[in-house]
Structure formats: C-alpha cells, structure tokens
Amino acid sequence: MLKASCLALKNRWWFIVVLLMAMPSAFAANKPKATNYSTVPVEKLIDGLTALKTQTVGIHGTAWASGFMATDEEPRFGGGILGSYAPQTLPQMRELVRRGITVLPYLIQHLNDKRLTKLAAGHEFMFRYFSDEYDPRNRNRRTMPPKKKPLERNFDGDYTIKVGDVCYVLIGQIVNRNLAVLRYQPTLGLVVNSPIESPVLAQFVKTDWSGLTTDVHKTSLIADMRSGNDLWEFGPASERLRFYYPASYQYLRQNLYKKKILEFEKDEKANQTPKKASSRRAKKKKRQIKRT
C-alpha cells in the first residue's frame, strides 16, 4: 500500500512538472499578434489617434523637437526645457504619414474632429494661451500677405489634445510645414495652435493644401530644397522627397542639388544612434549576402 501511495505521488509530481513546462507555450500561443498597420483602412487609423497619450513631434509642450514620423529615426531636440521627455510616435500616426498625399483629404476632413485623446497639457505652466500661428504654403516674403498680430487667448488648467489637432500635425508632416499644435514659450509658457480652438487654421490648411496632386507635392518639396541654403531649411524637404519620390531624389542627388543632398546625408549619418547605424549595416550586409 505504501509503495502504491509513493507511486501515485511520484506520478502526480510528474504531472505537475509536465503542466508547468507546457504553460509557457500556452501563454505564447495566446499572445496577441502585432498589428500590421499598413493594411488598416484610413478611417480606422484616424480612429486610433484617440490613443495618443505621450508627447510627440508637433505636440510637445516643453521641447522644440523635429523629425519625420514616417521613418524610424529619433527626433532631434532643438531647445526648450532640458530633461524633457523624448517624443514618441503613435503607430497610427507613423502609418498615416507614410501613406502621404493619399490620406491628405481624410486628414483635412477631420480637422474639426473633437474626439479627445489621452494627452493633456497646461496646468504645469506659468501661463498658457491659444494662438493661430501658421506656417503657410507660400513662404516667399515678397508675395506673402502682411502678417497680422497672432491671437493670444488665455486659458486656465489643461488643454486636452483632440483628433483634429493630431490631423493638423500630420498634414504638416506630409507637406513639409511646421504645423505644431503645442509649443514651448519661454519662460514656462505653453502656446496651443489648435484648428478647433482657432478655426482659421483649418481654413488656412484647406486653402493651401486641398486637392494636392503627386506632381504638385513633389514640385513643392523640390522648391523647399531650392529655397534655403541652410541645412535646417532644405534638410526636411530632402528627407521627404527621398521617402515619397526616391527616383526624383536620386536624380537630383546626381545633378542639380548634389551638394545639398550630400550635406543632408552626411548630417543624417553623423546623428544616427549606434543602434540605428548597426541595424542599417546589418540590413546592408544581408542584402549583399543575398546578391552573392
């Protein structure tokens, strides 16, 4: 009887060990699959903008950050409060920017979308106000209409970012314009340029960018490259032209804008993080192996 009990106990322990060994694979099987955002419809991507909860390029209250959301490169810090949180790009935002002008009509349509995101800012600043600062399509100072004094409408507490605000920023990302909803104002101030709080911003965007075609978009980016002599002026246009129109980029690289593009690429390489640089080298090596 004692022998039978010991055998039963031994079998039970074996059962427990086998069960524990099987559990990790069971959990792994139930692990949710990563979303392939490239197959998600545009309206679903826009619906997903309500998930925004961290500051990003164009929506950052304590830092002036720049970057092109369509790529995996880290944004650059251009000033503001030291120690600010690094901007994070929502996957839905990145995918919308990657699709370029095909999503522009949807983004323009949603400029008055008042659905709330999970991101709010304001109470931590000494002062805060709504404004109507705008980076126009026509940057030629000779032909631009005279600037009016910007709006400065104070508000108290927090402002919660809305879907329409995010769409405003994404339009700027695609067309190479600084359409920033939040920006830092020294000292310890917050400026909010919202197309919802300042509807004139939505009207400006519609006038400037409605009906944009591929050829006009490409021409606009090339004009941006031509107009500036400093890297901060032609660099962002170069990056977008390379992403959306690689053939035109390569042509200009070998001809008209060779000097500018090489300067842009040199700066880009110098500012790559070690992780990004090693990842690119690995991908290049992999391609070379496949060729051989």
N, C-alpha and C positions, 0 to 999 in steps of 0.2 A: 504493500500500500504506500509506504514511504517512497519507494522507488518510482511508483506511478505519479505521485504528487510532484516529485522533483522533475520528472519528465514533462509533466504538464506545465510546471513553472518555467522550465527551460524553453519549451515551445512558445510560451506567452512572451518571454523576453525576445525571442527571435522575431515574433510578430511585431513587437513594438519597434525593434531596430529597423526592420524592413519598412514599416509605416513611416518612420522618421526619414529614412533615406528617400522615400518616394515623395515626401511633402515638397521639397524644393522644386521638383519638376512639375508638381501640380500647380504650385504658385506661379511658376514661369509660364505655364500654359494659359493661366488666367490673366497674365499681364497685358494691359491694353496696348494695341499696336499704335505706333506713331502715325499721326495724320499726314497724309500726302496732300499738302495744301495746293499743289499745282492742279489738282483735279476738282477742287472745291469751286462751286459757282460763285460769281462775283458778289451777289446779294448775301450769300452765306458768309463770305469773308467780311463784308461790311457789318453784318450782324455780330460777328465775332469781335469787333472793335470794342464792344462794351466790356470786354475782359481786361482792357488796359488798366494796370494798377501801378506801374512804375514809370518814372520819368524817362523820356526818350528825346531824340533829336527833334527840335522844334517845339517840344513840350517839356521844357526844363526850367524850373524857377530859380535855380541857384548857379547855373553854369551856362556859358555860351559854348555849345557843343555843335560840331559839324560832322557830317558824314552822309554817305549814300546808302540808304536802307536796303537796296537790292543786293548788296554784296555782304560778305561776312566780315569785312574789315571793321575794326573797332573805331568808334567815333573819336574825334580829337577834341581835347579840351582847349578852348580859346580864351578862357578868362572866367571871372566870377569868384565864387567862394571856394577856397582851397578845401579839399576833403569832400567835395560834393559827390553824391552817388553817381556812378558811371551810368550813362544812358543804356537802356535795354530796349531792343526792338521786338515787338509782338510779332509772332509768325504770320499772322494775317496781314499786318502792315507790310512786312517784307514781301509777301507774295503779291499784294496789290501793286506795289511799286515795280516789281519785276515785270508785271504784265504791261506796264507802260500806258500808251495813249488809248489802248483798247478799253481800259477801265475809267478813263477820264470822264465820259458822260455820266457814269454812275456816281462817281465821287462828287461831281458838280451838282447832281440832283440831290445828293444827301447833305449839302452844305447847311441846310436848315434842320437837320436831324437832331432833335433834342434829347434823344436817349442818353442816359447817364453812363459814364464809365466808372471804374472803381478808383480813379485818380482825382484827388482834390489837393489844392494848394491855396495858401493865402494867410492863414491865421498866424503863421510863424514870422511874417514880415512886419516891418515898422509901418509901411504904407503900401497900398495896392490900388490900382485903378485900371479900368477898361480903356483901351485906345483903339485907333484904326490905322496903325502903321501898316504900310503895304509896299511890297517890292514889285513894281509894275513890269509888264512885258517889255515896254519901251523904256530902255534905260538911257536913251540919248537925252542929255540935259538940254540940248538946244531945242528939241522938239517936244519935250515934256511940258505939260501944263504947269503953271506955278503951284508950288506946294501950299496947302492950307495948314494952319496950325493943327497938330494932331489932337484928337479927342483925349480928354483926361477926366474920366468919370469915376470918382472914388467909390469903393465898396468895402464892406466890413466882412470879417470872417473868411470862410473858404469859398473858392470857386471850384465846382466840380466839372471836369472836362467832359464834353459831350461828343457824341459820334460825329456830328458836323464839324467840330473843331479838328478831330483827327483827320477827317477827309480833306480839310483845308491844308493841313501839313503835308499830306500825301500828294496832293496836287503839286505843291511846291517842289517836292522831291522829284517828281517826274519831269516837270518843265524847267528845272534848274532855277528856281526862285526861292528866296528865303521867306517862306510863309510860316512864321513862327507864332504859335498861339500863346506860349508863355516865354517870357524872357526876364532875366535879372536886371534890375535897375539899381546901381549904387546910390546910396548905401542901404542895404537891406530892404530894397523895394521890389515889388512884383508888378509887371505890366502884362495885361491879358488882351491879346488881339483875337477876339472871337467873332466869327462870321454870324453867330447867333446873337451875341450882345451888341455887335456893330454890323448890322445887315449890309452896310455899304461895302464891306469887304467881300461878301458873297457876290455883290453886283460887279465889283471890280474883276473878280475871277471869271465870272460868266462873260463879261465883255472881252477880256483878254484871251481866254483860252477855249471858249466853246467852239466846237466844230474843227478842232485841231486835227490835221491830217499827218500822215507819216512824213511826207516831204517837207511840210511846214515845220514840224517838230525838229527834224534833222537840220533844216536850214537855221532854225533858231539856236540850236546848240552850237553849230559852227560859227554863227555870228557872235555868240558869247565867247567862244575861244578867240576870235579875232579881235574883239573889242578891248580886252585887257592885256597889259604887259606883265602884270604880277601874277605869281602862281595862284594866289588865293582867288584871282579873278577867272583865269582860264582853266585851272585845275578841275573844279567841279564839273564844268562842261565837258572836259576831256573824258572824265570818268563815265559820264552818262552816254556820251557818243560811243565810247568803246563797248558799253554794255548793250545799248539798244541797236546800234548800227556799226558792228565790227568791221565790215568791209570798207565803209567810208572812213572809219578811224585809221585803218591800216594804210589806205590811200594817202590820207593827209599826213600820216606819220612819215611817209617816204617822200613827200613833196612839200606842200605849202607850209605846214605847221610842224615840220620835223623838230625844230629847235624847242618849241614849246612842249610838244608831246614828250620828248626825251627828258626834259626838265621835270615834267609831271611824273613820269615813270621812275626817275631817279629819286625824287622825293618820296614817292609811294614805297619804293623798296627800302629806303632808309628808315621809314616809320613803321614798317611791318614788325609785329611782335614775333619773338623767336618761334612761338608755337605755329603761327600762320606761315612763317617763312619755311619751317621744316616740313609743314604739311604740303606746301606747294612743291618743294623739292621732291618729296616722296611721290606726288602725283606725276611730276615730270619724268622721274625715273621709271615709274610704272608704264608710262606711255612709250618710253624708249625701249623697254623690255618687250612690249607687245609688238613694236615695229620690227625688232630683230627676230 
